[in-house]
Amino acid sequence: MKVTVVGAGAVGASCAEYIAIKDFASEVVLLDIKEGVAEGKAMDLMQTASLNGFDTRITGTTNDYSKTAGSDIAVITSGIPRKPGMTRDELIGINAGIVKSVASSLLEHSPDTILIVVSNPMDTMTYLVHKTTDLPKNRIIGMGGALDSARFKYRLAEAMEAPISDIDGMVIGGHSDKGMVPLTRHATRNSVKVSEFLTPERLEQVAADTKVGGATLTKLLGTSAWYAPGAAVSGLVQAIACDQNKMFPCSALLEGEYGLNDISIGVPVILGKNGIERIVEIELDEAEMAKMKESAEGVSATNGLLQV
């Protein structure tokens, strides 16, 4: 199993680290346009192999896509990260050109690969890949919902003073501060609805804190987060590589599901060896559906800025 990660910045390097530590891939290739960065981070990570007990081989390359040939899964993290005060949508002009070029270069050398898009604005970048490649829709996946759901579970556990392993919850909709739809009604603590533990007001605060999870970290760090995004990507990659048929909320191209068409947006999907094995349609109440449609309108507006 060969995995390529394009972009050896903080997120890309974290992706490579978590994938290697889980030890399910034979090779991880890091690629970056900046001379020596991917090679250096790959060497640094390989020097942890004996300490962390993995046998995955990590190699780095400067913009040489021939080294990515035969990749089963490729992750696109490249693009400029957010700075404090920036929205994800403000990145579209620069990142669209980068993502389009990266996807084309990857497919030239690995036509059978499954693509996972991380670059922001993530739903729109995922949609761009759908529109500019000939890949079937099951082989193009946007990462955001897995990360947003992890942040949601963190906030729920914090509010209940509970271990995160007790918590199950999901965020659907667009990967943006205004577009996320945390499904508080469906969230549970060991199968007991979280509404049994938290007041409606506290749940509203949890949802609000989840939505600005990325912005909160960007303000604290001065740039986008990387540990949780890297871990989220590694979870998706492992589910595909190991054919786990595991459910994650991911940005998928919808063709009638949830009443939406011609849009990539976060919904629950089953991930296995073919990428998206199926889209799961869960029952939403009137308020949740209204939020989902509002989120879709926001994503569609951002998509309208693309030069496809």
Backbone as CSV, one residue per row, in Angstrom:
resi,resn,N_x,N_y,N_z,CA_x,CA_y,CA_z,C_x,C_y,C_z
1,MET,0.850,-1.190,0.000,0.000,0.000,0.000,0.888,1.243,0.000
2,LYS,0.734,2.055,-1.050,1.531,3.270,-1.183,0.625,4.481,-1.054
3,VAL,1.029,5.411,-0.203,0.266,6.629,0.033,1.151,7.824,-0.244
4,THR,0.620,8.784,-1.003,1.327,10.034,-1.238,0.632,11.159,-0.495
5,VAL,1.429,12.028,0.108,0.914,13.247,0.738,1.575,14.426,0.049
6,VAL,0.775,15.243,-0.630,1.305,16.417,-1.323,1.157,17.618,-0.406
7,GLY,2.286,18.255,-0.131,2.349,19.352,0.820,2.993,18.845,2.095
8,ALA,4.241,19.258,2.328,4.985,18.758,3.497,5.018,19.793,4.606
9,GLY,3.997,20.640,4.645,3.876,21.585,5.750,3.456,20.867,7.012
10,ALA,2.949,21.628,7.982,2.606,21.040,9.272,1.518,19.976,9.143
11,VAL,0.470,20.250,8.346,-0.609,19.279,8.186,-0.113,18.042,7.440
12,GLY,0.584,18.240,6.320,1.071,17.119,5.537,2.033,16.234,6.310
13,ALA,2.943,16.855,7.055,3.901,16.075,7.845,3.190,15.293,8.941
14,SER,2.167,15.908,9.552,1.389,15.193,10.576,0.644,14.013,9.969
15,CYS,0.089,14.200,8.773,-0.556,13.086,8.054,0.423,11.931,7.903
16,ALA,1.600,12.236,7.374,2.598,11.195,7.131,2.993,10.503,8.431
17,GLU,3.155,11.276,9.494,3.552,10.704,10.787,2.506,9.734,11.319
18,TYR,1.234,10.165,11.333,0.176,9.313,11.883,-0.039,8.065,11.026
19,ILE,0.051,8.215,9.701,-0.093,7.048,8.819,1.028,6.049,9.089
20,ALA,2.255,6.566,9.203,3.392,5.677,9.444,3.289,4.973,10.791
21,ILE,2.910,5.701,11.828,2.832,5.125,13.171,1.803,3.999,13.233
22,LYS,0.715,4.132,12.442,-0.310,3.076,12.426,0.172,1.837,11.676
23,ASP,1.237,1.993,10.863,1.971,0.861,10.275,1.132,-0.040,9.372
24,PHE,0.202,0.552,8.611,-0.580,-0.250,7.660,-0.122,-0.032,6.220
25,ALA,0.685,1.004,5.972,1.164,1.314,4.621,2.612,0.873,4.479
26,SER,2.960,0.381,3.295,4.351,0.000,3.066,5.213,1.224,2.795
27,GLU,4.607,2.251,2.152,5.389,3.443,1.783,4.522,4.692,1.847
28,VAL,5.094,5.750,2.365,4.481,7.080,2.327,5.460,8.017,1.615
29,VAL,4.966,8.702,0.581,5.778,9.672,-0.141,5.296,11.072,0.217
30,LEU,6.215,11.906,0.688,5.936,13.309,0.945,6.461,14.126,-0.229
31,LEU,5.645,15.004,-0.777,6.070,15.851,-1.896,5.788,17.311,-1.567
32,ASP,6.740,18.171,-1.883,6.566,19.605,-1.659,7.314,20.363,-2.753
33,ILE,6.893,21.610,-2.985,7.561,22.408,-4.011,8.813,23.111,-3.476
34,LYS,8.926,23.205,-2.157,10.075,23.899,-1.571,11.251,22.933,-1.444
35,GLU,12.350,23.319,-2.019,13.529,22.456,-2.096,13.949,21.930,-0.729
36,GLY,14.021,20.607,-0.628,14.582,19.961,0.550,13.638,19.744,1.714
37,VAL,12.497,20.412,1.728,11.604,20.331,2.890,11.024,18.924,3.048
38,ALA,10.488,18.369,1.963,9.906,17.030,2.042,10.971,15.988,2.372
39,GLU,12.142,16.122,1.759,13.225,15.184,2.030,13.650,15.258,3.501
40,GLY,13.753,16.488,4.008,14.172,16.660,5.398,13.162,16.113,6.384
41,LYS,11.880,16.385,6.151,10.854,15.892,7.075,10.729,14.366,6.991
42,ALA,10.890,13.821,5.779,10.854,12.369,5.638,11.997,11.722,6.414
43,MET,13.195,12.304,6.303,14.345,11.758,7.027,14.134,11.865,8.537
44,ASP,13.635,13.005,8.985,13.371,13.206,10.406,12.368,12.171,10.919
45,LEU,11.301,11.957,10.154,10.286,10.982,10.553,10.841,9.555,10.547
46,MET,11.679,9.224,9.561,12.254,7.881,9.507,13.161,7.623,10.709
47,GLN,13.738,8.677,11.254,14.602,8.509,12.422,13.807,8.282,13.709
48,THR,12.464,8.349,13.602,11.608,7.987,14.737,11.111,6.547,14.635
49,ALA,11.366,5.888,13.497,10.774,4.566,13.237,11.144,3.540,14.305
50,SER,12.410,3.480,14.688,12.821,2.500,15.698,12.263,2.856,17.069
51,LEU,12.049,4.146,17.297,11.513,4.595,18.586,10.006,4.379,18.683
52,ASN,9.320,4.570,17.544,7.856,4.441,17.527,7.376,3.086,17.019
53,GLY,8.299,2.244,16.592,7.966,0.857,16.252,7.179,0.689,14.973
54,PHE,7.542,1.425,13.918,6.871,1.202,12.634,7.878,0.859,11.551
55,ASP,7.388,0.169,10.504,8.237,-0.249,9.387,7.875,0.454,8.080
56,THR,6.885,1.322,8.108,6.521,2.095,6.913,7.719,2.908,6.451
57,ARG,8.003,2.874,5.159,9.116,3.644,4.601,8.602,5.016,4.152
58,ILE,9.196,6.069,4.654,8.806,7.433,4.308,9.910,8.052,3.465
59,THR,9.548,8.539,2.272,10.509,9.204,1.397,9.976,10.589,1.046
60,GLY,10.894,11.489,0.716,10.516,12.852,0.349,11.039,13.218,-1.014
61,THR,10.339,14.115,-1.685,10.776,14.561,-3.006,10.340,15.993,-3.239
62,THR,11.170,16.724,-3.975,10.851,18.103,-4.327,10.203,18.138,-5.707
63,ASN,8.876,18.194,-5.723,8.095,18.420,-6.948,8.328,17.389,-8.049
64,ASP,8.759,16.194,-7.695,8.966,15.141,-8.692,7.825,14.132,-8.557
65,TYR,6.797,14.301,-9.366,5.620,13.445,-9.253,5.869,12.026,-9.737
66,SER,6.968,11.793,-10.458,7.269,10.425,-10.870,7.513,9.534,-9.649
67,LYS,7.952,10.150,-8.543,8.194,9.382,-7.314,6.878,8.946,-6.661
68,THR,5.766,9.542,-7.085,4.466,9.185,-6.510,3.760,8.094,-7.311
69,ALA,4.370,7.638,-8.391,3.734,6.674,-9.288,3.271,5.426,-8.548
70,GLY,2.059,4.982,-8.897,1.520,3.779,-8.291,0.917,3.983,-6.918
71,SER,0.620,5.224,-6.567,0.014,5.486,-5.260,-1.421,4.969,-5.235
72,ASP,-1.756,4.254,-4.184,-3.121,3.756,-4.014,-4.043,4.870,-3.501
73,ILE,-3.494,5.713,-2.659,-4.232,6.842,-2.075,-3.316,8.051,-2.106
74,ALA,-3.871,9.216,-2.465,-3.091,10.454,-2.468,-3.861,11.532,-1.715
75,VAL,-3.155,12.234,-0.858,-3.738,13.273,-0.019,-3.223,14.634,-0.490
76,ILE,-4.137,15.566,-0.729,-3.761,16.910,-1.179,-3.936,17.883,-0.019
77,THR,-2.807,18.300,0.566,-2.841,19.296,1.639,-2.277,20.630,1.178
78,SER,-1.771,20.683,-0.047,-1.034,21.858,-0.505,-1.932,23.079,-0.658
79,GLY,-1.318,24.247,-0.524,-2.043,25.513,-0.566,-1.618,26.357,0.613
80,ILE,-2.074,27.597,0.626,-1.709,28.462,1.737,-2.661,28.213,2.910
81,PRO,-2.131,28.197,4.146,-2.987,28.004,5.315,-3.655,29.313,5.720
82,ARG,-4.639,29.200,6.596,-5.307,30.390,7.116,-4.415,31.140,8.087
83,LYS,-4.565,32.448,8.082,-3.971,33.317,9.085,-5.087,33.858,9.965
84,PRO,-4.742,34.388,11.141,-5.783,34.934,12.007,-6.651,35.960,11.290
85,GLY,-7.966,35.826,11.435,-8.906,36.751,10.819,-9.350,36.365,9.432
86,MET,-8.675,35.375,8.820,-9.036,34.931,7.475,-10.138,33.883,7.547
87,THR,-11.044,33.894,6.581,-11.993,32.800,6.413,-11.381,31.781,5.459
88,ARG,-11.916,30.567,5.483,-11.429,29.553,4.544,-11.704,29.983,3.102
89,ASP,-12.815,30.694,2.890,-13.189,31.101,1.541,-12.189,32.072,0.920
90,GLU,-11.481,32.833,1.762,-10.519,33.806,1.234,-9.317,33.139,0.563
91,LEU,-9.164,31.843,0.749,-8.033,31.124,0.172,-8.298,30.642,-1.245
92,ILE,-9.529,30.824,-1.730,-9.949,30.147,-2.953,-9.119,30.526,-4.174
93,GLY,-8.814,31.804,-4.354,-8.124,32.248,-5.560,-6.787,31.576,-5.765
94,ILE,-6.003,31.474,-4.694,-4.673,30.868,-4.789,-4.768,29.345,-4.793
95,ASN,-5.537,28.810,-3.862,-5.545,27.357,-3.675,-6.212,26.591,-4.813
96,ALA,-7.164,27.212,-5.509,-7.826,26.510,-6.610,-6.819,26.127,-7.700
97,GLY,-5.955,27.054,-8.058,-4.946,26.766,-9.078,-3.981,25.687,-8.635
98,ILE,-3.605,25.731,-7.353,-2.675,24.741,-6.816,-3.315,23.350,-6.827
99,VAL,-4.533,23.252,-6.302,-5.198,21.947,-6.186,-5.453,21.336,-7.566
100,LYS,-5.871,22.140,-8.510,-6.124,21.643,-9.868,-4.849,21.063,-10.483
101,SER,-3.735,21.781,-10.329,-2.462,21.314,-10.867,-1.982,20.056,-10.167
102,VAL,-2.112,20.008,-8.851,-1.669,18.847,-8.077,-2.466,17.599,-8.455
103,ALA,-3.791,17.735,-8.538,-4.630,16.584,-8.894,-4.253,16.031,-10.260
104,SER,-4.034,16.928,-11.214,-3.662,16.506,-12.567,-2.324,15.770,-12.564
105,SER,-1.353,16.283,-11.819,-0.028,15.666,-11.772,-0.072,14.307,-11.089
106,LEU,-0.858,14.193,-10.037,-0.985,12.914,-9.349,-1.597,11.858,-10.264
107,LEU,-2.665,12.224,-10.952,-3.375,11.259,-11.800,-2.561,10.864,-13.024
108,GLU,-1.660,11.715,-13.449,-0.785,11.376,-14.574,0.068,10.158,-14.235
109,HIS,0.471,10.052,-12.976,1.353,8.961,-12.558,0.626,7.860,-11.786
110,SER,-0.563,8.165,-11.270,-1.336,7.167,-10.508,-2.806,7.271,-10.906
111,PRO,-3.150,6.811,-12.117,-4.517,6.991,-12.618,-5.580,6.255,-11.800
112,ASP,-5.174,5.273,-10.992,-6.144,4.500,-10.210,-6.219,4.933,-8.750
113,THR,-5.574,6.046,-8.432,-5.521,6.475,-7.036,-6.858,6.999,-6.539
114,ILE,-7.020,6.996,-5.221,-8.149,7.639,-4.552,-7.626,8.940,-3.960
115,LEU,-8.314,10.046,-4.229,-7.850,11.359,-3.784,-8.599,11.816,-2.534
116,ILE,-7.852,12.294,-1.555,-8.423,12.908,-0.355,-7.986,14.364,-0.339
117,VAL,-8.961,15.265,-0.348,-8.694,16.700,-0.431,-8.786,17.324,0.957
118,VAL,-7.734,18.052,1.332,-7.678,18.722,2.631,-7.629,20.237,2.461
119,SER,-7.101,20.706,1.347,-6.891,22.139,1.108,-8.194,22.926,1.217
120,ASN,-8.102,24.117,1.787,-9.273,24.973,1.981,-9.458,25.982,0.846
121,PRO,-10.725,26.404,0.594,-11.967,25.945,1.215,-12.286,24.528,0.748
122,MET,-12.302,23.593,1.693,-12.237,22.166,1.391,-13.382,21.656,0.510
123,ASP,-14.629,22.031,0.821,-15.746,21.532,0.012,-15.633,22.008,-1.434
124,THR,-15.229,23.255,-1.612,-15.093,23.810,-2.956,-13.902,23.205,-3.685
125,MET,-12.803,22.950,-2.966,-11.649,22.302,-3.599,-11.990,20.865,-3.996
126,THR,-12.796,20.192,-3.189,-13.248,18.837,-3.543,-14.127,18.885,-4.788
127,TYR,-15.025,19.836,-4.831,-15.903,20.027,-5.998,-15.069,20.321,-7.245
128,LEU,-14.029,21.149,-7.094,-13.143,21.476,-8.210,-12.491,20.215,-8.780
129,VAL,-12.037,19.325,-7.921,-11.412,18.083,-8.381,-12.431,17.225,-9.140
130,HIS,-13.663,17.195,-8.653,-14.718,16.478,-9.386,-14.897,17.045,-10.794
131,LYS,-14.865,18.353,-10.898,-15.164,19.015,-12.165,-13.994,19.022,-13.144
132,THR,-12.800,18.801,-12.665,-11.623,18.924,-13.545,-10.885,17.602,-13.755
133,THR,-11.437,16.493,-13.246,-10.846,15.180,-13.488,-11.935,14.243,-14.004
134,ASP,-11.506,13.102,-14.479,-12.446,12.091,-14.970,-12.683,10.984,-13.941
135,LEU,-12.282,11.208,-12.701,-12.444,10.175,-11.684,-13.915,9.954,-11.334
136,PRO,-14.301,8.719,-11.065,-15.654,8.479,-10.529,-15.765,9.115,-9.151
137,LYS,-16.997,9.485,-8.775,-17.162,10.301,-7.566,-16.766,9.574,-6.286
138,ASN,-16.758,8.243,-6.289,-16.379,7.519,-5.078,-14.891,7.645,-4.758
139,ARG,-14.092,8.113,-5.737,-12.644,8.203,-5.532,-12.160,9.622,-5.250
140,ILE,-13.095,10.518,-4.925,-12.739,11.890,-4.542,-13.438,12.195,-3.223
141,ILE,-12.651,12.464,-2.188,-13.176,12.593,-0.831,-12.625,13.859,-0.191
142,GLY,-13.501,14.653,0.410,-13.072,15.826,1.166,-13.016,15.498,2.648
143,MET,-11.951,15.927,3.333,-11.689,15.480,4.695,-12.511,16.158,5.787
144,GLY,-12.985,17.384,5.629,-13.418,18.260,6.711,-14.310,17.693,7.791
145,GLY,-15.341,16.932,7.432,-16.305,16.462,8.421,-15.704,15.584,9.502
146,ALA,-14.702,14.790,9.153,-14.037,13.934,10.142,-13.355,14.789,11.201
147,LEU,-12.721,15.874,10.782,-12.064,16.795,11.706,-13.092,17.547,12.547
148,ASP,-14.124,18.072,11.894,-15.148,18.828,12.628,-15.835,17.957,13.671
149,SER,-16.057,16.691,13.346,-16.702,15.781,14.283,-15.793,15.479,15.473
150,ALA,-14.501,15.376,15.228,-13.550,15.174,16.322,-13.569,16.373,17.273
151,ARG,-13.658,17.559,16.703,-13.732,18.771,17.536,-15.054,18.837,18.301
152,PHE,-16.122,18.382,17.677,-17.434,18.329,18.317,-17.389,17.392,19.528
153,LYS,-16.805,16.217,19.340,-16.721,15.250,20.435,-15.838,15.771,21.567
154,TYR,-14.800,16.492,21.215,-13.947,17.119,22.233,-14.752,18.105,23.068
155,ARG,-15.549,18.935,22.419,-16.344,19.936,23.136,-17.443,19.283,23.975
156,LEU,-18.042,18.205,23.462,-19.057,17.498,24.237,-18.447,16.860,25.486
157,ALA,-17.300,16.220,25.325,-16.634,15.597,26.464,-16.233,16.647,27.496
158,GLU,-15.770,17.779,27.019,-15.388,18.882,27.905,-16.594,19.357,28.712
159,ALA,-17.722,19.528,28.039,-18.923,20.036,28.697,-19.454,19.061,29.746
160,MET,-19.324,17.753,29.492,-19.846,16.742,30.412,-18.798,16.229,31.391
161,GLU,-17.562,16.727,31.237,-16.444,16.231,32.044,-16.371,14.703,31.936
162,ALA,-16.454,14.246,30.707,-16.470,12.815,30.414,-15.268,12.452,29.548
163,PRO,-14.836,11.186,29.573,-13.782,10.764,28.644,-14.301,10.785,27.207
164,ILE,-13.455,11.192,26.298,-13.881,11.301,24.900,-14.265,9.934,24.338
165,SER,-13.696,8.862,24.865,-14.049,7.525,24.382,-15.510,7.182,24.652
166,ASP,-16.161,7.912,25.557,-17.585,7.721,25.829,-18.481,8.374,24.780
167,ILE,-17.919,9.295,23.988,-18.730,10.223,23.197,-18.825,9.790,21.746
168,ASP,-20.024,9.903,21.187,-20.223,9.711,19.753,-21.039,10.892,19.231
169,GLY,-20.582,11.493,18.166,-21.271,12.650,17.600,-20.754,12.948,16.215
170,MET,-21.514,13.705,15.462,-21.181,13.939,14.059,-21.524,15.360,13.646
171,VAL,-20.683,15.908,12.773,-20.931,17.208,12.153,-21.060,16.991,10.651
172,ILE,-22.144,17.483,10.066,-22.326,17.427,8.622,-22.334,18.851,8.080
173,GLY,-22.578,19.007,6.780,-22.622,20.335,6.179,-21.260,20.799,5.723
174,GLY,-21.171,22.084,5.401,-19.938,22.654,4.886,-18.871,22.795,5.945
175,HIS,-17.618,22.682,5.525,-16.469,22.842,6.425,-16.118,24.326,6.506
176,SER,-16.981,25.064,7.202,-16.771,26.502,7.393,-17.397,26.906,8.709
177,ASP,-16.981,28.050,9.221,-17.469,28.485,10.529,-18.988,28.620,10.554
178,LYS,-19.576,29.059,9.455,-21.019,29.247,9.398,-21.754,28.028,8.846
179,GLY,-21.034,27.168,8.116,-21.697,26.085,7.396,-21.839,24.780,8.148
180,MET,-21.081,24.599,9.236,-21.138,23.325,9.945,-22.506,23.107,10.586
181,VAL,-22.926,21.847,10.605,-24.186,21.471,11.251,-23.881,20.378,12.286
182,PRO,-23.513,20.759,13.512,-23.297,19.762,14.566,-24.635,19.113,14.951
183,LEU,-24.708,17.806,14.883,-25.969,17.108,15.133,-26.096,16.783,16.627
184,THR,-26.401,17.808,17.407,-26.505,17.640,18.858,-27.625,16.675,19.237
185,ARG,-28.699,16.652,18.456,-29.838,15.778,18.754,-29.452,14.305,18.659
186,HIS,-28.485,13.994,17.820,-28.083,12.600,17.587,-26.907,12.170,18.471
187,ALA,-26.213,13.134,19.095,-24.999,12.818,19.849,-25.323,12.015,21.111
188,THR,-24.405,11.103,21.458,-24.646,10.234,22.609,-23.406,10.085,23.483
189,ARG,-23.654,9.696,24.729,-22.602,9.234,25.626,-22.934,7.788,25.970
190,ASN,-22.169,6.873,25.440,-22.458,5.447,25.618,-23.930,5.129,25.358
191,SER,-24.420,5.581,24.209,-25.777,5.321,23.706,-26.875,6.134,24.401
192,VAL,-26.512,6.933,25.400,-27.481,7.814,26.052,-27.355,9.199,25.429
193,LYS,-28.462,9.762,25.005,-28.415,11.072,24.340,-27.772,12.116,25.249
194,VAL,-26.920,12.960,24.675,-26.225,13.964,25.482,-27.197,14.977,26.087
195,SER,-28.380,15.086,25.527,-29.390,15.987,26.089,-29.832,15.553,27.479
196,GLU,-29.520,14.307,27.856,-29.804,13.838,29.215,-28.809,14.411,30.221
197,PHE,-27.679,14.900,29.725,-26.620,15.402,30.595,-26.455,16.917,30.518
198,LEU,-26.819,17.506,29.386,-26.558,18.926,29.156,-27.849,19.672,28.856
199,THR,-27.924,20.913,29.303,-29.090,21.744,29.029,-29.092,22.167,27.569
200,PRO,-30.245,22.554,27.026,-30.267,23.059,25.642,-29.312,24.229,25.436
201,GLU,-29.202,25.090,26.436,-28.300,26.242,26.319,-26.836,25.797,26.239
202,ARG,-26.478,24.804,27.044,-25.093,24.318,27.013,-24.814,23.608,25.698
203,LEU,-25.781,22.887,25.177,-25.601,22.227,23.889,-25.440,23.240,22.765
204,GLU,-26.169,24.328,22.835,-26.023,25.392,21.838,-24.614,25.969,21.887
205,GLN,-24.071,26.117,23.095,-22.713,26.641,23.240,-21.691,25.663,22.685
206,VAL,-21.914,24.367,22.927,-21.028,23.340,22.371,-21.017,23.420,20.844
207,ALA,-22.199,23.551,20.255,-22.290,23.644,18.796,-21.575,24.890,18.285
208,ALA,-21.771,26.008,18.975,-21.128,27.261,18.561,-19.607,27.159,18.665
209,ASP,-19.111,26.553,19.741,-17.664,26.394,19.918,-17.080,25.453,18.861
210,THR,-17.863,24.444,18.483,-17.423,23.515,17.436,-17.250,24.240,16.110
211,LYS,-18.207,25.069,15.774,-18.186,25.765,14.480,-16.949,26.647,14.325
212,VAL,-16.500,27.265,15.407,-15.328,28.149,15.322,-14.071,27.443,15.822
213,GLY,-14.113,26.103,15.817,-12.962,25.341,16.310,-11.674,25.661,15.585
214,GLY,-11.745,25.735,14.254,-10.555,26.055,13.473,-10.097,27.481,13.681
215,ALA,-11.038,28.409,13.698,-10.704,29.826,13.891,-10.098,30.061,15.267
216,THR,-10.604,29.361,16.274,-10.068,29.491,17.627,-8.599,29.101,17.664
217,LEU,-8.277,27.986,17.012,-6.891,27.521,16.988,-6.005,28.436,16.149
218,THR,-6.546,28.921,15.044,-5.775,29.832,14.192,-5.399,31.091,14.951
219,LYS,-6.328,31.591,15.763,-6.055,32.781,16.572,-4.972,32.500,17.613
220,LEU,-5.016,31.326,18.219,-4.033,30.975,19.242,-2.659,30.675,18.648
221,LEU,-2.661,29.975,17.504,-1.405,29.487,16.927,-0.779,30.446,15.918
222,GLY,-1.611,31.322,15.339,-1.123,32.204,14.291,-1.165,31.571,12.915
223,THR,-1.630,30.322,12.837,-1.786,29.615,11.567,-2.762,28.467,11.803
224,SER,-3.071,27.709,10.750,-4.011,26.602,10.887,-3.451,25.504,11.789
225,ALA,-4.355,24.755,12.431,-3.954,23.614,13.252,-3.407,22.493,12.374
226,TRP,-2.730,21.522,12.998,-2.170,20.430,12.202,-2.296,19.055,12.852
227,TYR,-2.251,18.953,14.170,-2.326,17.622,14.779,-3.653,16.931,14.480
228,ALA,-4.762,17.590,14.809,-6.082,16.973,14.575,-6.373,16.777,13.083
229,PRO,-6.063,17.770,12.209,-6.248,17.505,10.777,-5.432,16.305,10.290
230,GLY,-4.195,16.192,10.742,-3.375,15.053,10.332,-3.950,13.733,10.804
231,ALA,-4.445,13.715,12.043,-5.054,12.503,12.580,-6.332,12.148,11.833
232,ALA,-7.126,13.168,11.476,-8.371,12.925,10.731,-8.069,12.296,9.382
233,VAL,-7.092,12.831,8.679,-6.721,12.277,7.375,-6.247,10.838,7.526
234,SER,-5.421,10.579,8.535,-4.892,9.216,8.704,-6.022,8.221,8.964
235,GLY,-7.075,8.666,9.644,-8.221,7.796,9.867,-8.925,7.430,8.572
236,LEU,-9.089,8.417,7.681,-9.710,8.148,6.386,-8.834,7.222,5.547
237,VAL,-7.538,7.506,5.517,-6.615,6.684,4.722,-6.631,5.242,5.213
238,GLN,-6.597,5.054,6.520,-6.592,3.692,7.066,-7.888,2.950,6.748
239,ALA,-9.020,3.656,6.832,-10.310,3.022,6.528,-10.353,2.513,5.096
240,ILE,-9.745,3.275,4.177,-9.704,2.865,2.772,-8.672,1.752,2.563
241,ALA,-7.465,1.988,3.070,-6.374,1.033,2.849,-6.674,-0.338,3.437
242,CYS,-7.349,-0.360,4.573,-7.635,-1.616,5.270,-9.053,-2.106,5.028
243,ASP,-9.768,-1.455,4.098,-11.120,-1.858,3.719,-12.005,-2.063,4.957
244,GLN,-12.023,-1.031,5.816,-12.706,-1.165,7.105,-14.221,-0.957,7.032
245,ASN,-14.712,-0.402,5.916,-16.134,-0.065,5.832,-16.574,0.754,7.048
246,LYS,-15.793,1.753,7.351,-16.009,2.599,8.526,-16.742,3.871,8.109
247,MET,-17.602,4.365,8.990,-18.379,5.562,8.649,-17.703,6.821,9.174
248,PHE,-17.542,7.776,8.276,-17.045,9.109,8.604,-17.915,10.131,7.884
249,PRO,-18.094,11.313,8.448,-18.663,12.391,7.649,-17.561,12.981,6.763
250,CYS,-17.782,12.983,5.462,-16.804,13.487,4.496,-17.521,14.314,3.442
251,SER,-16.774,15.145,2.749,-17.337,15.912,1.643,-17.432,15.001,0.424
252,ALA,-18.663,14.749,0.001,-18.925,13.862,-1.133,-19.803,14.581,-2.139
253,LEU,-19.687,14.201,-3.397,-20.528,14.792,-4.440,-21.926,14.197,-4.334
254,LEU,-22.918,15.064,-4.150,-24.297,14.610,-3.988,-25.065,14.715,-5.293
255,GLU,-25.879,13.710,-5.532,-26.732,13.659,-6.719,-28.146,13.271,-6.287
256,GLY,-28.729,14.143,-5.481,-30.080,13.925,-4.990,-30.166,13.583,-3.519
257,GLU,-29.074,13.078,-2.939,-29.075,12.771,-1.518,-29.294,14.053,-0.712
258,TYR,-30.064,13.948,0.342,-30.407,15.086,1.203,-31.068,16.216,0.407
259,GLY,-31.639,15.869,-0.749,-32.308,16.874,-1.566,-31.353,17.830,-2.250
260,LEU,-30.082,17.470,-2.349,-29.060,18.359,-2.913,-28.447,17.735,-4.161
261,ASN,-28.037,18.601,-5.097,-27.441,18.148,-6.349,-26.249,19.007,-6.725
262,ASP,-25.285,18.394,-7.408,-24.140,19.097,-7.970,-23.409,19.927,-6.914
263,ILE,-23.117,19.288,-5.787,-22.402,19.965,-4.707,-21.626,18.929,-3.907
264,SER,-20.434,19.296,-3.471,-19.669,18.470,-2.541,-19.816,19.079,-1.153
265,ILE,-20.313,18.290,-0.225,-20.588,18.793,1.117,-20.537,17.626,2.096
266,GLY,-20.342,17.925,3.366,-20.154,16.896,4.362,-21.403,16.096,4.690
267,VAL,-21.326,14.793,4.486,-22.404,13.849,4.812,-21.756,12.559,5.302
268,PRO,-22.502,11.712,6.033,-21.925,10.434,6.455,-21.698,9.519,5.255
269,VAL,-20.528,8.910,5.197,-20.217,7.960,4.129,-19.554,6.730,4.734
270,ILE,-19.645,5.627,4.020,-18.916,4.407,4.380,-17.654,4.362,3.532
271,LEU,-16.496,4.273,4.184,-15.217,4.234,3.482,-14.644,2.825,3.490
272,GLY,-14.262,2.361,2.297,-13.642,1.048,2.153,-12.643,1.080,1.009
273,LYS,-12.313,-0.072,0.465,-11.245,-0.179,-0.528,-11.513,0.612,-1.802
274,ASN,-12.785,0.898,-2.102,-13.122,1.675,-3.300,-13.284,3.163,-3.024
275,GLY,-12.914,3.580,-1.830,-13.152,4.974,-1.441,-14.507,5.075,-0.769
276,ILE,-15.378,5.913,-1.323,-16.730,6.025,-0.781,-17.551,4.844,-1.284
277,GLU,-17.834,3.925,-0.392,-18.626,2.745,-0.761,-20.101,3.113,-0.889
278,ARG,-20.579,3.983,-0.027,-21.944,4.502,-0.161,-22.128,5.718,0.722
279,ILE,-23.075,6.548,0.343,-23.478,7.705,1.136,-24.641,7.282,2.034
280,VAL,-24.554,7.628,3.305,-25.583,7.256,4.272,-26.519,8.444,4.477
281,GLU,-27.788,8.243,4.209,-28.786,9.301,4.433,-29.460,9.078,5.779
282,ILE,-29.155,9.938,6.727,-29.788,9.846,8.040,-30.988,10.789,8.082
283,GLU,-31.920,10.481,8.958,-33.131,11.288,9.055,-32.836,12.589,9.799
284,LEU,-33.089,13.696,9.149,-32.910,15.015,9.759,-34.275,15.611,10.050
285,ASP,-34.387,16.303,11.183,-35.649,16.981,11.449,-35.704,18.288,10.662
286,GLU,-36.783,19.005,10.793,-36.988,20.207,9.980,-35.899,21.253,10.209
287,ALA,-35.514,21.439,11.464,-34.492,22.446,11.785,-33.131,22.027,11.233
288,GLU,-32.793,20.757,11.368,-31.508,20.265,10.859,-31.448,20.352,9.346
289,MET,-32.549,20.031,8.682,-32.580,20.108,7.227,-32.464,21.545,6.752
290,ALA,-33.093,22.463,7.482,-32.992,23.883,7.125,-31.548,24.361,7.238
291,LYS,-30.847,23.917,8.294,-29.441,24.295,8.463,-28.575,23.676,7.371
292,MET,-28.909,22.454,6.982,-28.153,21.779,5.924,-28.315,22.522,4.599
293,LYS,-29.530,22.933,4.287,-29.768,23.652,3.039,-29.099,25.023,3.057
294,GLU,-29.116,25.676,4.214,-28.432,26.974,4.341,-26.927,26.795,4.144
295,SER,-26.390,25.722,4.710,-24.977,25.421,4.531,-24.659,25.186,3.063
296,ALA,-25.506,24.418,2.381,-25.302,24.131,0.962,-25.332,25.395,0.121
297,GLU,-26.190,26.335,0.482,-26.245,27.617,-0.240,-24.919,28.359,-0.111
298,GLY,-24.326,28.300,1.085,-23.036,28.947,1.287,-21.933,28.301,0.482
299,VAL,-21.920,26.966,0.454,-20.912,26.255,-0.335,-21.088,26.546,-1.817
300,SER,-22.332,26.552,-2.289,-22.599,26.832,-3.705,-22.146,28.231,-4.088
301,ALA,-22.321,29.194,-3.167,-21.869,30.564,-3.440,-20.353,30.609,-3.605
302,THR,-19.644,29.865,-2.778,-18.182,29.800,-2.898,-17.782,29.080,-4.191
303,ASN,-18.504,28.016,-4.520,-18.226,27.308,-5.780,-18.355,28.237,-6.981
304,GLY,-19.277,29.195,-6.871,-19.493,30.140,-7.970,-18.301,31.028,-8.247
305,LEU,-17.347,31.081,-7.307,-16.137,31.888,-7.496,-15.060,31.144,-8.268
306,LEU,-15.289,29.852,-8.511,-14.287,29.047,-9.211,-14.212,29.413,-10.688
307,GLN,-13.009,29.324,-11.219,-12.791,29.443,-12.665,-12.511,28.053,-13.211
308,VAL,-13.576,27.274,-13.451,-13.394,25.883,-13.891,-13.291,25.819,-15.414
